[in-house]
Amino acid sequence: MVERVLVIGGTGPTGLPLVRGLVARGHHVTILHRGIHEHDETPTEVAHIHADPYDIASLGAALEGHTFDATIVMYGRLRRIAELMVGRTGRFLSVGGVPAYRGWMNPWSFEPRGLPVPTAESGATVALPEEDEKGFRIVRTEQAVFEAHPGAAHVRYPYVYGPHQLAPREWCVVRRVLDGRRRIIVADDGLTLHHHGYTENLAEALLLAIDKPDAAAGKIFNVGDTEVLTVRQVIELICAELDHEIEIVSMPFEFATPALPMLTQPANTHRVLDLGRIVNDLGYADVVPARTAVGITARWLTTNQPEPGGIAETVLTDPFDYAAEDALIDAWSGLRSSMSAAAAQVAASLTPSGEARRAPGYGLAYSGPGGRPRSQQEFVE
C-alpha cells in the first residue's frame, strides 16, 4: 500500500538508503531536515521541508497542516517530536541507541565486569543518572515515545559504519594504510567484539518495520549486522581490500593506548546484541554481509578522505602519532623477548612431584592444531 511517509532526517548515513528504499517501494516521501546536507543520492521525487528538528516551535510551524501515514524520526529532540506528532501521523517509528543498556558505556555496572553476551531487548537498561547520565536520558526518551504513541516501533542503533559516517572507525586503519604504515597496535590480540551496523543493513531494518506494521507495533528492536567482527578481523579485512600488508602488534590492554579509538571504550569487554527479535518478528537479514561491508567502507574512505586533524579525527580521538607508536612497539618487543625466555623456562621445568617434564596444554578435549595426537593413525568409517 502506498503511504505518505515523513522522515525527520533522511540525509545521513542510514537516512539516504532508507529514503531510497521507501521510494523504491512506491511511497510518497517527505524528508524534514535543516537543508545543510543535500545529497545527489536523494531521489528527485522526494519532497523537502526545511526546519530545525531541535527547535520544536520551528518544527511545529513547518508541519502545520501536514499529516502522514507514517513518521520515521532519525534525529532531533525525539521526546518533543513524539508529542508533536500525536494526531499528525498514523504510525511512529523512531531511532535511538544502545547506550540505553546498563553497562554499554560502563562495563563496571556488572559484576563480574562486562555486558551479558548477547544483550537482548529485555536486558537491564540504565535506571539511574549516576550509572550513566546519557544512557538514562536515552531510556527516558524511549519511555516518552511509547507514552505518546503506544503502537510505536523503536530501534536501538549500534555504532554505524559505511559511506558518509562522520566518525568512521575504519579510518583508524585506512589512514595508516594510506600513510604507508606497516605496523598497527591492537589490545589483547584484537579479539574484542563490538556490534556495528552497516548503513544499508540498518536502513533495511527500518524498512521492514514499515513493511510489517502489525509485527513491529509496540516493540523495541536491536539492530545491527548479523555477524559481529573482532577488531582484528576488521583490520585484516580492510588491509586485504586495500592490498596492504601490515603487522598486527598485540599487547595487553593496559599498554595498548593507540588501540583505544578502535575499541571505543575503556575496557576490552564485548558488546554484542541479540538480534533474535528482529530476525524472527520482521524477517531481518543483512543486505550486505559484514565482511563485504567493511571492504566497501574502506574503499569509499580512500576516495572520500576525512581532513587530517579535522572533525572526524577529533571525534575518533586518534592522534595518528606514529613516532609514539613505534617507541611503544619497540619497548614491547624488548619486553616480549625477556618474557619469552622466562616462558620457555617454565615450559621446560619439572612438575613439583619430580615426574616427567610436561608443559601446560589445551586439555585433552582439544583436537585442533597442536592438540593431542590421534589414537588411530588412519581414519576408519
N, C-alpha and C positions, 0 to 999 in steps of 0.2 A: 504494500500500500504506500502510495506517495504521501509524504508528510512534509509539513513546514517545520524545519529544524533550525533552531538558533544555536550557534556555537559561540560561546564567550571565550575568546582566544582564537584559535584556529590558524595562527601564523607561526607557531613554534615548532619544535622538532617532531612532536607527535600530532600536533594540530594539522599540519599540512597533509600527511597521509590520511588522517581522519576525514578531512573535508573532501579529499579526492574520492575516498570510499563512499561517502554519503551521496555525492553527485553521481557516482557510478551506479548507485542503487536507485537513482531516479528521484531522490528527494529534492525539494526546493530549500536551498541552504542559504542562511544569512550568517555572516560572521560579524561579531562585535569586538572591536579592538581599538587601540588608540590611533592607528593609522601610521605608526612609526615603522613597522616591519611589513611592508608589502612584498609579496613574492610572485615571481613569474609562474611558480608552480601552482598557484591558486587558480582553479578553473575560472574562466571568464564569466560564466553564468552565475557565479556566487555573488550575492548582494552584500554590501558592506554598510555597517553602521559604525561611525567613529565616535567613541566615547571612552571615558576612563573607568574601567571596572573597579577601581579603588575609590572612586568618587560616586557614592550612591545617589546623590542628588542629580549629578550629571547623567548617570546611568538611567535613573527613573525618567528623566526628561527625554532621553534618546529613545526609550522604549514606549513612550506614551502612545496609546492607540494600537500597539502591536500585540498580537497573540500568536502562540506557536503550539504545534502538536507535541514537540519535544524540545528540551533545552539541555545542552551539554555545557557545563561550566568547567573550564580548564585553568582559569586564573582569575584573580581579583579577590574581593572580600566575600568569600563564599557564604559566610553566615548571613550577611546582609542581602546578598544576591538571592539566596534561598527564600528569604522573607519577601523580597521584592517581586519574585516570580509567582507567588501564590495568586491564582486566578488568571495568570497570563500564559500558563503553559499546561499542557496535558501531563507529560512525563518529565521527570527531572533526573538527570544523570550528572554526577559530579566526580571530580578528580581530586584526590588527596594524596597522602603519602604514608609510607611505612614507619616513619618516626612515631606514629600513634602507638606502636607496640612498646610495651615496657621492656627495656633492655636493648632496644635497637641502637640508641645513641649512648647508652650507659650499660655495658655488659655486666658491670658490677652490681646491677639491680638484682641479679640472680646469684644464688649460692648453691653449687659452685658457679663461678663466673661464666657467663655466656647465655645467649638465647637458646630456647628449645629449638632443635633442628629436626624437621622443618617447623616453622611457625605458621599455624593456621589462623583463620579469621577469628576463631574463638579464643585465641591466645590473649593473655593479660595485656591490657592497654595501660598507658600512663594514667595513674589515678590521682596523683598529687603534683602540684607545680614544682615542689622541691625535688622530685625524682627527675624531672626533665621539663622545664618550662615550655619549650617549643612543642614537645610531644603532647603535653597536657592541653595546650591550645588547639592542637590538631584534633584531639579526641572531642573536645567541647564543640568544635565546628562540625564534626560528624554528627554529633547528637542534635545540633541545631538544624542540620539538613533534614533529618528524619522527623523532627518535630514539625517542621514546615511542610514536608512532603513525605508522609508515611510510606508511600509507594515508590519512593526514590530508589535509585541504584547508585552505589558509591564504589569507586575503585581506589585501591591503595597502590600508588606507583612506587616502584623501587627506583634506584638510580637509573637514569635514562642514558642511552648511548645511541649514536648514529649521526647522520648529517644534521647540521645546524645546532647540535648541542653546544651550549655556551661554555660549559666547563668539561671538555671531553677527557675522560680518564685515559683514553688511548693515546692522547697527545704526549703523555709522560713517556711513552715508548717511541712513538713516531718521531718526535723531535730528536730523540737520541739517535735514532737510525739516520735521520737526515743530517745530523751533525757528525756522523761517522763514528759514533761510539761503538766500542767492541766489548764493553762490559757493562752490566746493569745489576744493581743490588736488589735482592729480594729478602724478605723476612721468612725464616723457617721454611726454606725451600719453595716459597711462594705457594704454599698449599692452602691458604685461606680461601674459603668460598664466600662470595659476596654476590647476592642476587642482583642482576641487572635486567633491564628490558630494552630491547631494540625498538627504535621508533615505530617501525611498521607493525611489529608484534603488539605493542601497546595500543596502537590505533585499532588493530583488529579486535582486541578485547572490548573496546568501546563500541565498535560497530556491532558486535554480537549482542551487546546489551540493548542496542536499538532494534536489532533484528528480532530479538526474543523478549519482548517487554514483560510478558507474564512470568517467565522464568527468572528474570532479573529483578523484578519488583520487590522492594523492601529488603534488599540484601547488600552486604559489603563483600567485595571480591578482592582477593590478592591477584595481582597481575605481574607478568614478567616472562622471560624466556623459560621454556620448559627444561633446558639444560643450564645448570649453573657451573660456570667455568672457574677454575682456580686462577689466581693471579699469574702463576707460572704459565698456564695454558694460554692466557690472553697474550702474554709476551711472545710466546712461541708462535702463536697464530699470526700475530702482527708481523713478526720478522720473516716468517715463511711467505706471507703475502707480498712483502716488500723485498724479498730475495736478499736478506741481510743476515749474516752470521753474527751472533752475539753470545758471549759467555754469561750465563746467569750465575751470579755470585751469591750464594746463600750464606746468611749469617743469622745468629739469634735476633729475635725481635728487638731486644733492648739495645742492640748495636746498630740495627738497620735503619737508621734515621732517614736516609734518602728514599726508602721504600714506602714511607708513610703516605704520600699522596696517592699511591695506588691502593693502599689499604683503606683509606678514608675513615679511619677510626684509631683510637689509642690502644688497640689490642689486636691480637691475631685470631680472635674467635670468629666463628662462622655466622653469617646472616643469610639464612635460606628460608624462602617462603613455601608454604604448602599451596599448590595450585589446584588441588582436587576439586574445589567448589566450581571454579570457572570452567574446568575441563568437563566435569560431569553435568553441570546445570546448563552451560551455554555451548558446549562442544568446542571449546577453545583448542587450537593447535597453532604452533608457530607458523607464520607466513614465511619467515626467513630463519633457518636454523642458526643458532647462536654462533657456531664456528664459522659459518659463511658471513654472518652479520659483522663479526669483528674484522674480518678481512675487508669487507666493503667500507666500513668506517675508517679503517687505516688508509685505504686508498683515497677516500674522499678528503681526508685530512692533508694528504700530500699536495693536493691542489687547492685546498682552502685552509691555508696555514694560519693559526692564530698569531697575532703580533707578539714577538718576543718581549716579555716583560709587560704585556698588555693585560686586559681584564681576565682573559681565560687563564693565563698562568698565575695571575694574582689569586683567582678563586681556587685554583688547584693547589696553591701554596707549594709549588715545585720550583726551587731556585735554579735548577739545572747547573749546579756548582760542580763541574767535573773535576776540578783540582781537589776539592774536598772529598769527592767520591773516590778518586784514585788513592788519596792518602789513607782513607779508611780501608779500602780493599787491600792495600799493601800491608797495613797493620794487621788486618785479619788474616792474611796469608801467612805472616810470620807466626801468629798465634796458633794457627792450624798446624803448622809444621811441628811445633813443640808438642801440641796435643796429640798429633798422630803417633809420635814416638811413645808417649805415655799410654795411648790406647793399645799399641802393639804389645807393650809390656804386660798390660792387664790380660790381653787375649792369650798370651803365652804362659801366664803364671799357673802354678799348681792350684788345685782346689784345696780348701782348708784341711780336708782329711788326708791329703797326700796321695789321692788317687791319680789315675791317668790324666794328663793335661786335656782340658777341653775349654772351648771358648763359648761365650753366650750365643745362643742360636735363636731361631724364629719360632721354635716349638715344633713338635713332630707332626702337628696337623697341617703345617705349611708344605705345599708341594710345588711351589714355583721355582724360579731361577735361584740357585744357591740353597735349595732345600735339601731334605734327606734323600738319599739315592733310592731308586725304585727297588721294591722287593723282588720283582721279576724283570729281567733284562729285556724280554720280548713280550709284547702285548698279545694276550690271548682273549678272543671274544668268547 
